[in-house]
């Protein structure tokens, strides 16, 4: 959004959720019988009643509609509604107005933009309201989820655009569709983190670890996806799955400080587990398994915190991996690297001295627009896929392309490549390394075509068994060698 006013008279919104009590006596009192039962009516009826009343005396009044219903999933996020509603309520209190939260998620502010006439209601503090400034603030709130906010905010000065407000309010009342209930922002709780830590601290944890294959895609003319070869196998503790298993309240990842405390504990158990599995031939074996006789085995990637990398446990794992000639990549989140550059530099030296690959994880396209992660000099950078990469402005596309070029296309992985569109975008940008659910499905489809025992399996079963690291999750697979090889290979038939 720019600083100018925005008017979207041609766009009819749908309908929203909670009613906010009116702040202006002028809007709810008077001789209009249609307002007599407004307190008992829904938000849409109240908005239409107020719009009809203001249509008779529109001078000095403005409507601002925030169309959260037009955001693409997973937006609107819980904080969008919460923060936007608080901002508009504050404007209503200070500018003699009211807020209508509609069933479809839209929020509408009706308020004064000029001082009331002599003899009218007392002048509210801070008048007149600047709709352009308020629109700009709301636009910044939504910028991460919608690069173009122009369809999301409508500003209607009622002297010129009262028909637009009436049309919108009528459409909201007629539509009546409610938006899906938004999941609340579950707070992190010390009890949740403690329970997760206790569940990891003792007992067997192999069954809690999952893996996902990253691949390199080779393409040729007429064959956009000619071949896929495994590059690495990333092993992680799936926090959401752990929380679900424990039926824990809240979410450990909601509070970065609590989660960091938990992640350090997870690092110790993960490093001990991986050290124990070296040479066993299991899915967690960092040394080359027997499934890869005809080609190099994929590396083992593990996510670690910076304290975990400089810990004694990492030194012990690194020594065991070096003795087994294992190929290992260590992934560090960009946000953690930026939070402590000194410790990141030290951790990078530790990783490289151990002969391992340093991977910068959690790099969003917004990070590339605001910074240059390549200056941290990782060996590999994992860019998170977002559908919004398809809708960037030309200057933003050029900036991202330049940043990727600085890192080098052969050192970039498109992470969370969960759709075909992600692979097509990456290939068009010169990226040939991918990780995500769509990659998992393609690998599973290739295995099932080559596997003589696939007649009783489904695509989903093959994908889930490939992600499992314990015997129970793989027990029904009749060709585990092919499962571990990830792609069909002559020695796996």
Backbone torsions as a table, in degrees:
resi	resn	phi	psi	omega
1	UNK	NA	136.0	173.3
2	UNK	-85.4	-165.9	-179.1
3	UNK	-89.2	-7.6	-179.1
4	UNK	-80.3	170.7	177.7
5	UNK	-74.9	150.1	179.6
6	UNK	-120.1	132.5	177.2
7	UNK	-130.2	123.4	180.0
8	UNK	-120.4	58.6	-174.7
9	UNK	-60.3	-28.7	-175.5
10	UNK	-80.0	-5.2	-175.8
11	UNK	-102.5	118.7	177.3
12	UNK	-97.4	122.5	-179.4
13	UNK	-81.0	173.4	174.1
14	UNK	-99.5	-157.5	-169.2
15	UNK	-108.2	162.0	-157.9
16	UNK	-134.0	-157.2	-159.9
17	UNK	-126.4	-55.0	-173.5
18	UNK	-115.1	145.9	177.3
19	UNK	-90.8	132.5	175.2
20	UNK	-103.6	127.4	-176.7
21	UNK	-57.9	137.2	-178.6
22	UNK	-60.3	145.3	178.4
23	UNK	-101.3	-14.5	-174.7
24	UNK	-111.6	125.7	178.5
25	UNK	-64.5	-31.5	-177.4
26	UNK	-64.9	-29.0	-176.4
27	UNK	-80.2	-21.1	-172.9
28	UNK	-119.2	-3.4	178.6
29	UNK	-117.7	159.5	178.2
30	UNK	136.5	-168.2	-173.4
31	UNK	-98.2	12.2	-179.6
32	UNK	-81.5	110.4	-177.4
33	UNK	-65.9	-20.1	179.9
34	UNK	-64.3	-21.0	-178.6
35	UNK	-91.3	-3.7	-174.6
36	UNK	-61.4	-39.3	-179.3
37	UNK	-103.3	23.1	-175.3
38	UNK	-62.5	-35.5	-176.9
39	UNK	-64.4	-24.3	-179.5
40	UNK	-95.5	-10.0	-176.9
41	UNK	-86.9	170.2	178.4
42	UNK	-77.4	173.2	-177.8
43	UNK	-61.6	-36.9	-178.5
44	UNK	-66.2	-42.7	177.5
45	UNK	-63.5	-41.6	179.4
46	UNK	-63.8	-40.6	178.1
47	UNK	-64.3	-44.0	-179.9
48	UNK	-65.0	-41.5	178.0
49	UNK	-60.6	-45.8	180.0
50	UNK	-64.8	-39.5	179.6
51	UNK	-64.7	-40.8	178.8
52	UNK	-65.2	-39.2	179.5
53	UNK	-67.8	-43.9	-178.2
54	UNK	-70.9	-21.4	178.2
55	UNK	-63.2	-23.9	178.2
56	UNK	-78.5	-30.6	-179.9
57	UNK	-135.6	71.6	-173.0
58	UNK	-80.4	-9.5	-173.7
59	UNK	-59.4	125.7	174.4
60	UNK	83.8	5.2	-178.8
61	UNK	-112.2	147.4	179.5
62	UNK	-138.1	144.9	172.7
63	UNK	-112.1	135.2	174.9
64	UNK	-123.5	120.8	-179.4
65	UNK	-111.6	125.7	175.1
66	UNK	-102.2	109.9	-172.5
67	UNK	-90.5	74.3	177.7
68	UNK	-65.3	-21.7	179.6
69	UNK	-66.4	-17.3	-178.6
70	UNK	-90.3	-3.2	177.9
71	UNK	-72.1	145.8	178.4
72	UNK	-81.7	139.8	177.2
73	UNK	-55.5	147.6	9.0
74	UNK	-81.6	0.9	174.5
75	UNK	-75.1	161.1	-3.1
76	UNK	-72.5	141.1	179.9
77	UNK	-87.8	160.1	-177.8
78	UNK	-54.2	-38.3	-177.9
79	UNK	-71.2	-24.0	175.8
80	UNK	-60.1	-50.4	-179.1
81	UNK	-64.4	-44.5	-174.6
82	UNK	-65.0	-47.1	-176.7
83	UNK	-72.6	-43.5	-179.7
84	UNK	-62.4	-41.9	179.9
85	UNK	-63.3	-41.6	178.8
86	UNK	-64.0	-40.9	179.5
87	UNK	-64.1	-44.4	-177.8
88	UNK	-72.0	-35.1	175.1
89	UNK	-63.2	-40.0	178.2
90	UNK	-63.8	-41.6	177.5
91	UNK	-64.1	-38.2	179.3
92	UNK	-64.4	-41.7	-179.7
93	UNK	-64.2	-38.4	-175.0
94	UNK	-86.7	-12.1	-174.1
95	UNK	-132.0	32.3	167.6
96	UNK	59.4	46.1	-174.4
97	UNK	-133.6	-164.2	178.7
98	UNK	-149.0	158.7	-178.4
99	UNK	-119.7	136.1	176.3
100	UNK	-117.7	115.6	175.4
101	UNK	-96.7	110.9	-171.9
102	UNK	-88.4	165.5	-173.6
103	UNK	-67.1	-27.0	-178.8
104	UNK	-86.6	1.8	178.4
105	UNK	106.2	-16.5	178.0
106	UNK	-66.5	152.1	177.6
107	UNK	-129.3	130.5	-175.8
108	UNK	-121.4	130.1	175.3
109	UNK	-108.1	127.8	170.2
110	UNK	-113.3	124.1	-177.1
111	UNK	-158.7	169.7	177.7
112	UNK	-79.7	145.3	171.7
113	UNK	-118.7	-1.7	172.6
114	UNK	-137.5	165.7	179.7
115	UNK	-66.3	145.7	178.0
116	UNK	-65.6	155.9	179.7
117	UNK	-67.9	161.9	177.6
118	UNK	-54.9	136.8	-179.4
119	UNK	86.6	-6.0	179.2
120	UNK	-84.6	-168.0	178.9
121	UNK	-60.1	154.5	-179.7
122	UNK	-56.6	145.8	-179.6
123	UNK	-65.9	125.8	179.6
124	UNK	-77.2	153.2	-179.4
125	UNK	-64.6	138.6	173.7
126	UNK	84.8	5.1	178.0
127	UNK	-68.6	149.2	-2.0
128	UNK	-86.6	156.3	175.3
129	UNK	-74.9	142.9	174.8
130	UNK	-103.5	99.5	-178.1
131	UNK	-60.7	-32.2	-179.2
132	UNK	-64.0	-42.2	179.6
133	UNK	-65.5	-43.0	178.8
134	UNK	-64.4	-40.8	177.8
135	UNK	-61.6	-41.1	179.4
136	UNK	-63.5	-38.5	178.0
137	UNK	-65.7	-43.7	177.2
138	UNK	-63.1	-37.7	179.5
139	UNK	-62.9	-38.9	178.7
140	UNK	-66.4	-32.8	177.1
141	UNK	-61.6	-36.4	-174.6
142	UNK	-97.0	-1.1	-170.1
143	UNK	-60.2	-37.3	-177.2
144	UNK	-66.9	-28.1	-176.9
145	UNK	-104.4	-10.7	-179.8
146	UNK	-150.3	95.5	-179.6
147	UNK	-56.3	-33.3	178.4
148	UNK	-108.0	108.1	-177.1
149	UNK	-94.1	-1.6	-174.5
150	UNK	-58.7	-35.2	177.3
151	UNK	-77.5	-8.0	-171.1
152	UNK	-94.0	-16.7	-175.4
153	UNK	-129.8	123.1	176.1
154	UNK	-115.6	131.8	175.7
155	UNK	-119.6	118.9	-176.4
156	UNK	-119.3	98.9	169.8
157	UNK	-64.6	119.9	-167.1
158	UNK	-68.3	-22.9	177.1
159	UNK	-64.9	-30.0	-179.5
160	UNK	-107.5	-23.0	-169.3
161	UNK	-131.4	32.1	-180.0
162	UNK	-64.1	-31.9	179.0
163	UNK	-65.2	-35.0	178.9
164	UNK	-64.5	-42.9	178.2
165	UNK	-65.0	-43.6	179.6
166	UNK	-62.4	-41.7	179.3
167	UNK	-64.4	-42.7	179.5
168	UNK	-64.4	-46.2	-178.9
169	UNK	-63.9	-39.2	178.4
170	UNK	-65.3	-41.4	179.2
171	UNK	-64.1	-38.7	178.7
172	UNK	-63.1	-42.5	-178.6
173	UNK	-67.9	-37.9	-178.0
174	UNK	-73.7	-39.5	-175.8
175	UNK	-64.2	-59.9	175.9
176	UNK	70.7	9.9	179.9
177	UNK	-82.7	132.5	178.8
178	UNK	-95.2	143.4	176.3
179	UNK	-72.8	154.1	174.8
180	UNK	-56.9	142.3	-179.7
181	UNK	-60.0	129.7	-179.4
182	UNK	-78.7	136.1	175.8
183	UNK	-69.0	129.6	-179.1
184	UNK	-68.2	158.0	174.0
185	UNK	-73.2	100.0	-177.8
186	UNK	-72.9	123.9	-178.3
187	UNK	-73.2	149.1	172.5
188	UNK	-71.7	141.2	-179.4
189	UNK	-124.1	143.3	178.7
190	UNK	-59.7	-37.7	179.7
191	UNK	-62.6	-39.9	178.9
192	UNK	-63.2	-48.1	-179.6
193	UNK	-63.3	-41.0	178.8
194	UNK	-63.6	-41.4	179.7
195	UNK	-65.1	-42.1	178.4
196	UNK	-64.5	-42.9	179.0
197	UNK	-62.4	-39.6	179.6
198	UNK	-67.3	-37.0	-179.5
199	UNK	-67.0	-28.1	179.9
200	UNK	-87.2	-29.4	-170.4
201	UNK	-63.7	-36.4	-177.8
202	UNK	-127.5	159.9	176.8
203	UNK	84.9	178.3	-178.6
204	UNK	-77.3	130.7	-176.7
205	UNK	-116.9	2.3	-177.2
206	UNK	-56.9	-40.7	-178.3
207	UNK	-68.2	-13.4	179.6
208	UNK	-87.7	-12.4	-175.1
209	UNK	-93.1	137.1	175.0
210	UNK	-120.2	160.6	179.3
211	UNK	-132.3	155.5	176.5
212	UNK	-143.5	138.4	-174.9
213	UNK	-90.5	133.1	168.0
214	UNK	-99.0	141.3	-173.2
215	UNK	-128.1	162.9	167.9
216	UNK	-111.4	131.7	-177.7
217	UNK	-107.3	125.5	174.7
218	UNK	-101.6	139.6	-177.4
219	UNK	-128.3	157.4	175.1
220	UNK	-147.6	167.3	-176.5
221	UNK	-60.0	127.7	179.6
222	UNK	82.0	-9.1	178.7
223	UNK	-133.7	81.7	-173.1
224	UNK	-63.7	-26.6	178.0
225	UNK	-127.1	71.3	-172.1
226	UNK	-71.5	-37.2	-176.6
227	UNK	-157.7	149.2	176.4
228	UNK	-129.0	127.7	178.1
229	UNK	-123.3	136.7	179.9
230	UNK	-64.2	136.3	175.2
231	UNK	-103.9	-44.1	-177.0
232	UNK	-156.5	163.0	174.5
233	UNK	-121.5	112.2	-178.8
234	UNK	-89.6	128.5	179.4
235	UNK	-111.3	135.6	-175.5
236	UNK	-144.6	158.8	164.3
237	UNK	-89.6	114.2	177.9
238	UNK	-75.8	101.2	-174.0
239	UNK	-59.5	-42.9	-178.9
240	UNK	-60.6	-40.0	179.4
241	UNK	-67.5	-36.9	177.2
242	UNK	-63.9	-43.2	179.2
243	UNK	-62.8	-40.9	179.3
244	UNK	-65.5	-40.2	-179.5
245	UNK	-64.0	-36.1	-179.2
246	UNK	-87.8	-7.0	-173.8
247	UNK	52.9	42.9	-176.6
248	UNK	-77.9	142.3	175.7
249	UNK	-81.6	145.4	-178.9
250	UNK	76.4	-172.0	179.6
251	UNK	-137.6	134.2	-175.5
252	UNK	-65.4	-28.8	-174.3
253	UNK	-82.8	-6.0	-177.8
254	UNK	-69.2	-30.1	179.5
255	UNK	-111.2	111.7	-174.8
256	UNK	-62.5	-28.8	-178.7
257	UNK	-74.4	-44.2	176.2
258	UNK	-64.5	-40.3	-179.0
259	UNK	-66.1	-37.6	177.6
260	UNK	-62.0	-40.3	177.1
261	UNK	-60.7	-43.7	178.6
262	UNK	-66.5	-42.3	-176.2
263	UNK	-62.0	-35.4	177.9
264	UNK	-63.2	-39.1	177.5
265	UNK	-68.1	-38.1	178.2
266	UNK	-65.4	-37.5	179.2
267	UNK	-56.4	-45.8	-176.5
268	UNK	-61.4	-43.4	180.0
269	UNK	-69.9	-39.7	179.4
270	UNK	-63.7	-45.0	-179.2
271	UNK	-64.1	-40.1	178.2
272	UNK	-65.1	-40.6	179.2
273	UNK	-64.2	-47.4	-178.4
274	UNK	-65.7	-35.6	177.2
275	UNK	-64.8	-40.5	-179.7
276	UNK	-66.6	-32.7	-174.2
277	UNK	-83.9	-10.1	-179.4
278	UNK	-61.4	126.9	178.9
279	UNK	86.9	-1.1	-178.3
280	UNK	-87.3	-15.8	-176.7
281	UNK	78.5	9.7	179.9
282	UNK	-79.4	169.9	176.2
283	UNK	-59.9	-17.5	179.7
284	UNK	-99.5	9.2	-179.5
285	UNK	-76.1	117.9	179.5
286	UNK	-72.7	-19.3	176.6
287	UNK	-80.0	161.4	-174.4
288	UNK	-62.8	119.1	177.4
289	UNK	-77.4	165.7	-175.7
290	UNK	-67.9	-16.7	-177.5
291	UNK	-69.0	-12.3	-172.5
292	UNK	-115.2	53.5	-178.7
293	UNK	-73.0	-33.2	-172.1
294	UNK	-96.2	-0.7	-179.5
295	UNK	-157.3	163.2	-178.5
296	UNK	-61.3	141.4	177.5
297	UNK	-74.8	147.4	176.7
298	UNK	-68.0	150.4	177.5
299	UNK	-70.8	162.0	173.4
300	UNK	-100.4	122.3	178.1
301	UNK	-106.5	138.5	179.0
302	UNK	-137.5	137.2	177.5
303	UNK	-85.4	128.9	179.6
304	UNK	-135.1	153.8	171.8
305	UNK	-82.7	165.2	177.7
306	UNK	-63.3	-43.6	175.6
307	UNK	-61.1	-33.4	178.2
308	UNK	-64.9	-35.1	-178.4
309	UNK	-69.8	-34.9	-178.2
310	UNK	-93.6	12.1	-178.3
311	UNK	-85.6	160.7	175.2
312	UNK	-60.7	-32.8	179.2
313	UNK	-61.2	-37.2	177.7
314	UNK	-68.6	-39.9	179.3
315	UNK	-60.6	-39.6	179.1
316	UNK	-67.3	-42.7	178.2
317	UNK	-64.8	-42.5	-179.1
318	UNK	-61.7	-39.7	179.4
319	UNK	-64.8	-41.9	179.5
320	UNK	-67.5	-40.2	179.3
321	UNK	-65.5	-39.4	179.0
322	UNK	-65.1	-40.7	179.9
323	UNK	-64.6	-30.0	-179.5
324	UNK	-93.9	5.1	-178.0
325	UNK	55.8	38.3	-178.4
326	UNK	-81.0	146.4	176.5
327	UNK	-100.1	118.8	-171.8
328	UNK	-131.9	140.0	172.3
329	UNK	-118.7	137.9	179.7
330	UNK	-110.8	120.9	-177.2
331	UNK	-101.3	130.5	-179.7
332	UNK	-124.7	133.6	-179.3
333	UNK	-69.1	139.9	179.3
334	UNK	-58.2	-41.5	-177.2
335	UNK	-62.9	-34.7	179.1
336	UNK	-73.6	-38.1	178.7
337	UNK	-63.2	-39.5	-179.8
338	UNK	-73.5	-28.9	-178.4
339	UNK	-70.1	-29.0	-179.0
340	UNK	-144.4	77.4	-177.0
341	UNK	-59.4	-34.1	-178.8
342	UNK	-65.5	-46.9	178.9
343	UNK	-67.7	-33.9	177.6
344	UNK	-64.1	-42.0	178.2
345	UNK	-62.1	-42.1	178.0
346	UNK	-64.3	-44.2	179.7
347	UNK	-63.7	-37.7	177.7
348	UNK	-61.0	-40.6	178.4
349	UNK	-65.0	-40.3	179.1
350	UNK	-61.8	-43.5	-178.6
351	UNK	-64.3	-45.7	-176.8
352	UNK	-71.7	-35.0	176.3
353	UNK	-64.6	-25.9	177.6
354	UNK	-83.5	-0.1	179.6
355	UNK	76.9	22.9	-178.1
356	UNK	-105.2	165.7	-179.9
357	UNK	-93.3	133.5	177.9
358	UNK	-95.5	120.1	-175.7
359	UNK	-115.8	129.4	176.7
360	UNK	-94.8	114.0	-172.9
361	UNK	-103.7	163.4	173.7
362	UNK	68.6	36.6	179.0
363	UNK	-94.6	112.3	178.7
364	UNK	-89.8	165.8	177.7
365	UNK	-66.5	-27.7	176.1
366	UNK	-66.9	-34.2	176.2
367	UNK	-61.5	-38.7	179.9
368	UNK	-69.7	-28.8	178.8
369	UNK	-77.9	-25.0	-175.5
370	UNK	-103.4	-19.3	-175.0
371	UNK	-149.2	-174.1	178.8
372	UNK	-132.0	85.1	-178.1
373	UNK	-58.0	-22.4	-179.2
374	UNK	-62.1	-23.1	179.2
375	UNK	-66.8	-17.5	175.4
376	UNK	-76.7	-7.0	174.3
377	UNK	58.8	49.4	172.6
378	UNK	-75.3	158.5	174.8
379	UNK	-73.6	-34.9	179.6
380	UNK	-138.7	143.2	176.6
381	UNK	-121.2	130.4	179.9
382	UNK	-102.9	110.4	179.0
383	UNK	-90.8	125.5	178.5
384	UNK	-75.2	127.3	176.4
385	UNK	-70.0	141.6	172.8
386	UNK	-143.2	136.5	176.2
387	UNK	-57.6	-20.2	-179.3
388	UNK	-70.5	-14.3	174.5
389	UNK	-63.6	-21.3	179.8
390	UNK	-79.4	-16.2	-172.3
391	UNK	-118.1	18.7	-178.5
392	UNK	-73.1	154.0	174.4
393	UNK	-70.5	162.1	-175.3
394	UNK	-57.9	-42.9	-178.2
395	UNK	-67.4	-32.5	177.6
396	UNK	-71.1	-40.8	177.1
397	UNK	-61.3	-41.5	180.0
398	UNK	-65.6	-38.2	-179.9
399	UNK	-66.8	-42.3	178.4
400	UNK	-66.0	-42.1	179.0
401	UNK	-60.3	-41.2	-180.0
402	UNK	-65.7	-39.5	179.7
403	UNK	-66.7	-42.0	177.6
404	UNK	-65.1	-36.2	178.1
405	UNK	-65.1	-37.1	178.7
406	UNK	-64.2	-40.2	177.6
407	UNK	-71.3	-35.7	-176.5
408	UNK	101.0	123.2	-175.8
409	UNK	-59.5	-28.2	178.8
410	UNK	-76.9	-5.3	179.5
411	UNK	-116.8	22.8	178.8
412	UNK	-122.8	132.2	174.0
413	UNK	-113.8	130.5	173.3
414	UNK	-86.9	106.9	-175.2
415	UNK	-89.7	159.9	-177.9
416	UNK	56.2	38.5	176.7
417	UNK	-78.4	82.1	-171.7
418	UNK	-97.1	-2.1	-178.7
419	UNK	-136.7	163.3	175.8
420	UNK	-64.4	-33.5	179.5
421	UNK	-59.7	-34.6	179.3
422	UNK	-64.0	-45.3	179.6
423	UNK	-65.5	-40.4	-179.7
424	UNK	-65.2	-40.9	178.1
425	UNK	-64.0	-44.7	-178.5
426	UNK	-62.0	-44.6	179.4
427	UNK	-63.6	-37.5	178.3
428	UNK	-65.5	-27.3	179.8
429	UNK	-92.4	6.1	179.2
430	UNK	85.5	9.5	178.1
431	UNK	-89.7	133.6	-179.1
432	UNK	-125.6	8.6	-179.3
433	UNK	-118.3	128.3	-171.2
434	UNK	-139.8	152.6	173.1
435	UNK	-148.5	134.2	179.2
436	UNK	160.1	180.0	-175.2
437	UNK	-66.8	-34.3	178.3
438	UNK	-66.6	-37.1	175.1
439	UNK	-63.4	-43.5	178.1
440	UNK	-57.0	-44.3	-178.2
441	UNK	-66.2	-40.2	179.6
442	UNK	-65.9	-40.7	177.7
443	UNK	-63.8	-42.3	179.5
444	UNK	-63.4	-41.2	179.3
445	UNK	-62.7	-41.2	178.4
446	UNK	-64.6	-40.5	178.8
447	UNK	-64.2	-41.8	-177.3
448	UNK	-67.1	-32.6	176.7
449	UNK	-67.5	-32.2	-175.7
450	UNK	-94.7	-15.6	-171.8
451	UNK	-87.8	124.5	178.6
452	UNK	-72.1	-9.7	-178.6
453	UNK	-107.9	16.8	-173.0
454	UNK	-86.8	1.1	-174.6
455	UNK	-63.1	-28.0	-179.4
456	UNK	-101.5	14.5	-176.1
457	UNK	-113.4	157.0	172.3
458	UNK	-111.5	164.7	179.6
459	UNK	-60.0	-42.5	-178.9
460	UNK	-65.3	-40.8	178.8
461	UNK	-62.3	-41.0	179.6
462	UNK	-64.3	-40.7	178.7
463	UNK	-65.2	-44.1	-177.9
464	UNK	-68.0	-37.6	178.2
465	UNK	-68.0	-33.4	177.0
466	UNK	-67.9	-30.0	179.6
467	UNK	-79.1	-22.4	-177.2
468	UNK	-73.9	149.5	179.8
469	UNK	-120.4	-4.4	178.5
470	UNK	-109.6	161.7	-176.1
471	UNK	-61.3	-37.2	-176.9
472	UNK	-61.9	-37.8	-178.9
473	UNK	-76.5	-14.0	-177.3
474	UNK	-115.2	1.4	-168.4
475	UNK	-63.1	-31.2	-176.8
476	UNK	-85.9	-3.6	176.1
477	UNK	-79.9	129.3	-178.9
478	UNK	-97.5	9.8	178.9
479	UNK	-148.4	65.8	-175.3
480	UNK	-67.0	-23.8	177.1
481	UNK	-64.8	-44.0	176.0
482	UNK	-66.4	-36.0	178.0
483	UNK	-59.8	-44.3	-179.6
484	UNK	-73.7	-29.1	178.4
485	UNK	-72.7	-18.9	177.2
486	UNK	75.5	-42.5	178.5
487	UNK	-125.9	159.2	-178.6
488	UNK	-63.6	138.8	-178.7
489	UNK	-147.5	145.8	-177.2
490	UNK	-52.3	-32.5	-177.3
491	UNK	-80.9	-6.6	-174.6
492	UNK	-102.6	-5.2	-174.3
493	UNK	-66.4	NA	NA
